[in-house]
Amino acid sequence: MRLCLIAVIAALTSLLASADEANDPRAVVEAAYVQGVHASFSAEAMRKGFHPDFRMYTLRDGVLSFVTRDEWIARLEKRAAEDSRKAQIQAEYPIVDVTGNTAVVRVELHRDGKHVFTDYLSLYRFADGWKIVAKVFHAR
């Protein structure tokens, strides 16, 4: 009886953790962006967590431009082929704001102990989970 109760509690705990993860966009940000882009490049992780219509906006010298998900993946593939060093990545999430099926996550990204980016990622929750749809950032 006791073993059965422990099994039921473990199953419920797992179910609740899965539900929390499904409601928390940080999981996809961590997997697709922090790990998939910065810690160890993974085009597969990016394609899974970034929407196909994703845009990364950049502002340089007053000019706004954007890069698509697939353009960004191609750039990262080229960089990974030229440089295989692995940096130590740490991410902090000081803002996670969820309203219904929309979210904004602020990511403070550190590479090898140096604060390198403040990112603002916009997400929508689709039938298959959260997807990153846009990024604006400040490079430090």
Secondary structure, DSSP 8 states (H G I E B T S, - for coil): -HHHHHHHHHHHHHHHHHHHHHH-THHHIIIIIIIIIIIS--HHHHHHHEEEEEEEEEEETTEEEEEEHHHHHHHHHHHHHH------EEEEEEEEEEETTEEEEEEEEEETTEEEEEEEEEEEEETTEEEEEEEEEEE-
